[in-house]
Amino acid sequence: MNDEFRDLPRLSTPEPEAPTLGMSSVYRLFEEFIRLREKNERQHKMFDQTLVKVRDTLQSSFNAFASDTQKAYQFLRQELNGEKKISLVLLNEMLEMAHDLQQIVEARPKVHLSGEEMESLSRWMDAIEVQYRKVQATLTRHGIHPYDAVIGAPYSPALHERVGSMRVEGMDALRVAEQRERGYASQQPEFVLRRPKIIVTE
């Protein structure tokens, strides 16, 4: 009986095939795909970080603008005590701008952006610039114009906001040495709404 099994042909285990040209190309393709995916993830993280910084900067600028606008309005209201009509018009325009800016902030895209969302962010940033121009146009309509300090003029707390001091050759003490930020003034009547920030000579 054992002889019968001995005569049967033996089944050989197939040897693993050597990698062919097609298989190695597939491996290289997968390696390249993994490398590109890792690179894309790194770039995406860097983009997210940059976007967060841009968002924070825009939010900080908007908060500073809102604070400055509120201060300017309060100062104007005190100076124009009795000019209720002008105050009401200015308040209504400010409320309209506040409403527009609120809509822009609410339309802010999420941090993780696709190509379409990136375009949305670009439109959002353009809209902020448009609103800024609207604010400037409103101020101009109400006779409010930029007010710059005159370099070398005597320092006056009523006209200037001192933010630092420095020595300047050939210039007396307590004079305007440098303007760091421009102010705003009203034409009718003439008074300073926001004093320019300056450096004063020592």
C-alpha positions as CSV (number, residue, x, y, z in Angstrom):
1,M,0.0,0.0,0.0
2,N,2.9,2.3,0.8
3,D,4.3,1.6,-2.7
4,E,1.1,3.0,-4.2
5,F,1.7,6.3,-2.5
6,R,5.3,6.3,-3.4
7,D,4.5,6.1,-7.1
8,L,2.2,9.2,-7.0
9,P,3.8,12.4,-8.4
10,R,4.8,14.8,-5.7
11,L,3.2,18.3,-5.6
12,S,5.8,20.9,-5.5
13,T,5.3,24.2,-3.6
14,P,5.5,27.1,-6.0
15,E,8.4,29.4,-5.4
16,P,7.6,33.1,-4.9
17,E,7.9,35.0,-8.0
18,A,10.7,37.5,-8.3
19,P,9.6,41.1,-8.4
20,T,8.8,42.1,-11.9
21,L,9.3,45.6,-13.5
22,G,5.5,46.3,-13.1
23,M,5.5,45.4,-9.4
24,S,8.5,47.6,-8.6
25,S,6.8,50.5,-10.4
26,V,3.7,50.0,-8.3
27,Y,5.9,50.0,-5.1
28,R,7.6,53.2,-6.2
29,L,4.2,54.7,-7.0
30,F,3.0,53.9,-3.5
31,E,6.1,55.3,-1.9
32,E,5.8,58.5,-3.9
33,F,2.1,58.8,-2.9
34,I,3.0,58.3,0.8
35,R,5.7,60.9,0.5
36,L,3.4,63.4,-1.2
37,R,0.7,62.8,1.4
38,E,3.2,63.5,4.2
39,K,4.4,66.6,2.5
40,N,0.8,67.8,1.9
41,E,0.0,67.2,5.6
42,R,3.1,69.3,6.7
43,Q,2.1,72.1,4.3
44,H,-1.5,72.0,5.5
45,K,-0.4,72.3,9.1
46,M,1.9,75.3,8.2
47,F,-1.0,76.8,6.2
48,D,-3.4,76.3,9.2
49,Q,-0.8,78.0,11.5
50,T,-0.4,80.9,9.1
51,L,-4.2,81.3,8.8
52,V,-4.7,81.3,12.5
53,K,-2.1,84.1,12.8
54,V,-3.8,86.1,10.0
55,R,-7.2,85.6,11.7
56,D,-5.8,86.7,15.1
57,T,-4.2,89.8,13.5
58,L,-7.4,90.7,11.7
59,Q,-9.4,90.2,14.9
60,S,-7.0,92.3,16.9
61,S,-7.1,95.1,14.2
62,F,-10.9,95.0,14.2
63,N,-11.0,95.2,18.0
64,A,-8.6,98.2,18.0
65,F,-10.7,99.9,15.3
66,A,-13.9,99.3,17.2
67,S,-12.4,100.6,20.4
68,D,-11.0,103.7,18.6
69,T,-14.3,104.4,16.9
70,Q,-16.1,104.1,20.2
71,K,-13.7,106.6,21.9
72,A,-14.0,109.0,18.9
73,Y,-17.7,108.8,19.1
74,Q,-17.8,109.5,22.9
75,F,-15.4,112.4,22.5
76,L,-17.4,113.9,19.6
77,R,-20.6,113.5,21.6
78,Q,-19.2,115.5,24.5
79,E,-17.8,118.2,22.2
80,L,-21.1,118.5,20.3
81,N,-23.4,118.6,23.3
82,G,-26.5,120.1,21.8
83,E,-25.9,119.1,18.2
84,K,-28.3,116.2,18.4
85,K,-29.0,116.0,14.7
86,I,-25.4,115.5,13.8
87,S,-25.0,113.0,16.6
88,L,-28.0,111.0,15.5
89,V,-26.9,110.9,11.8
90,L,-23.4,109.8,12.9
91,L,-24.8,107.2,15.3
92,N,-27.1,105.7,12.6
93,E,-24.2,105.4,10.1
94,M,-22.0,103.8,12.8
95,L,-24.8,101.4,13.6
96,E,-25.1,100.5,9.9
97,M,-21.4,99.9,9.6
98,A,-21.4,97.9,12.8
99,H,-24.2,95.7,11.3
100,D,-22.2,95.2,8.1
101,L,-19.0,94.3,10.0
102,Q,-20.9,91.9,12.1
103,Q,-22.1,90.0,9.0
104,I,-18.6,89.8,7.7
105,V,-17.3,88.4,11.0
106,E,-20.1,85.8,11.1
107,A,-19.2,84.8,7.5
108,R,-15.6,84.0,8.5
109,P,-14.5,80.7,6.9
110,K,-13.3,77.8,9.1
111,V,-9.6,77.2,9.7
112,H,-9.3,74.0,7.6
113,L,-9.7,75.3,4.1
114,S,-10.3,73.8,0.7
115,G,-9.7,75.7,-2.5
116,E,-13.3,77.0,-2.4
117,E,-13.0,78.1,1.2
118,M,-9.7,79.8,0.5
119,E,-11.5,81.9,-2.1
120,S,-14.2,82.6,0.5
121,L,-11.5,83.9,2.9
122,S,-10.1,86.2,0.2
123,R,-13.6,87.6,-0.4
124,W,-14.0,88.1,3.4
125,M,-10.7,90.0,3.7
126,D,-11.7,92.2,0.7
127,A,-15.0,92.9,2.4
128,I,-13.2,94.1,5.5
129,E,-11.1,96.5,3.3
130,V,-14.4,97.8,1.7
131,Q,-15.8,98.5,5.2
132,Y,-12.7,100.3,6.2
133,R,-13.1,102.6,3.1
134,K,-16.7,103.1,4.0
135,V,-15.7,104.3,7.5
136,Q,-13.2,106.7,6.0
137,A,-15.8,108.1,3.6
138,T,-18.2,108.6,6.5
139,L,-15.7,110.5,8.5
140,T,-14.9,112.7,5.5
141,R,-18.6,113.4,4.9
142,H,-18.9,114.7,8.5
143,G,-15.9,117.0,8.0
144,I,-13.5,114.8,10.0
145,H,-10.0,114.8,8.4
146,P,-6.6,113.4,9.3
147,Y,-4.6,115.7,11.7
148,D,-0.8,115.5,11.7
149,A,1.6,116.9,14.2
150,V,4.1,119.5,12.9
151,I,7.7,118.3,13.5
152,G,9.5,120.9,15.6
153,A,6.3,122.5,16.9
154,P,6.0,122.9,20.7
155,Y,4.5,119.9,22.5
156,S,0.9,120.6,23.7
157,P,-1.1,118.0,25.6
158,A,-4.3,119.4,24.1
159,L,-3.1,118.6,20.6
160,H,-0.6,115.7,21.0
161,E,-0.5,112.4,22.8
162,R,3.0,111.8,24.1
163,V,4.1,108.2,23.7
164,G,7.9,108.6,24.2
165,S,10.9,110.9,24.2
166,M,14.3,111.2,22.6
167,R,17.2,113.5,22.2
168,V,17.4,115.4,18.9
169,E,20.5,117.4,17.9
170,G,19.7,121.1,17.3
171,M,16.2,120.9,18.8
172,D,15.0,122.3,22.1
173,A,13.2,120.2,24.7
174,L,9.5,119.5,24.6
175,R,9.1,119.8,20.9
176,V,7.6,117.3,18.4
177,A,10.4,115.0,17.3
178,E,8.5,112.3,15.5
179,Q,4.9,111.3,14.8
180,R,4.1,107.7,15.4
181,E,0.4,107.7,14.6
182,R,-1.8,110.4,12.9
183,G,-4.8,112.0,14.6
184,Y,-8.2,113.2,13.4
185,A,-9.8,116.6,13.7
186,S,-13.2,118.2,12.8
187,Q,-13.5,121.1,10.4
188,Q,-16.7,122.5,11.8
189,P,-16.0,123.6,14.5
190,E,-12.2,123.1,14.4
191,F,-11.1,120.8,17.2
192,V,-9.0,117.7,17.6
193,L,-11.0,114.5,17.9
194,R,-8.0,112.2,18.3
195,R,-4.6,113.5,19.1
196,P,-1.7,112.2,17.0
197,K,0.8,110.0,18.9
198,I,4.2,111.6,19.0
199,I,7.7,111.4,20.3
200,V,8.8,114.5,22.3
201,T,12.4,115.9,22.4
202,E,14.2,115.8,25.8
